[in-house]
Amino acid sequence: MAANDTYDRETVYQKLYQQFAWMEVPPCPRCGTCNTASVQVGVIGLTIRLAATCSKFKLIPNGPKPGNWFCNTCQQFFDVPYDQPAGAKA
């Protein structure tokens, strides 16, 4: 692996991490916490690392998503109504 490959992967990881770490997330409709995460599908090295280090990134294996959001507190998937922007109070 060349040094540039490592740098490029690290740069991409840092950008993705910041994007997810600072994103506004909706509160859980069940328990009300804002300790929720965006659900992403697929398994590759970069996303595995991101899921392990960022609480706002929930990775699931390939397949249908059980919801667009995941509550880290009550461990449930959920969706936000289309007319309710992410981060809005339920």
N, C-alpha and C positions, 0 to 999 in steps of 0.2 A: 504494500500500500504506500503510495507516495504521500509526502508531507502535505501537498496541496489537497489531496482527497480528504485527509483528516481535518484540515482547516475548513474546507468547504462544508463538510458534514457538521462540524461544530458550529459554524456560522448559521447554517440552516436550523439546527437544533435550537440555538439561542433565540433566533427570530421567532420560531414557533412557540417556544416556551414563553416568551414575553407576550405573544399574542394571546395565548390561553390564560396565562397567569393574571393578566390585567383585564380580561374580558368581563363584562357585566353578565351575571348569571341570574336566572329567575329563582325565586324562592320555591321550595318544595310545597306543593299544594296539600300534602298530608301533614307534615310536621312544622312547616313554616321556616325552617332554617335556610340560609343562603349558602350553605356548604354543599353546593351542587356542582355538576360537571356537564360539559357538552359530551354527548355520546358520539364516538367515531368508530367506524368499522374497518377492519383490516389488521393484519399483523406483519409489520416489517420492523427492522431494528430501530429505526428512528422513533417510530410511534411507541414501541415498547419502552424505550428509555423515557419518552415524554410522559407516558402513563405512570411510570414508576416515580417520577419526580414532580409532577404537577397535579394537584388535587382537582383542578377544573377540567381535566382531560380524562374521560372514561373510555377505555379501549375494549371493544368486544370482538370476538372472532367474526370472520365473514359470515354473512347471513342477514336476515331482516333485523332492523333495529327495533327493540321493544319500546323505545321512546327516544325523543331527541335530547332528553336531559336525564341525569341520574342524581339521586340524593345520596350523598356520602354518609349521612347520618342514619336515615331509616332504610337505606339500601334498596330503594325502589326507583324504577324508571317512570318518567312522566313526560307529558307534552304540555306546552304552553299554548293557550288558545291563539289563533292567528292574529286577532286584533289586540293582543296584549304583548307589548314589546318586552324583550328580555330585560330583566332587572326591575320591571314594574312590580308593585305590590299586588299580591293576589287579593 
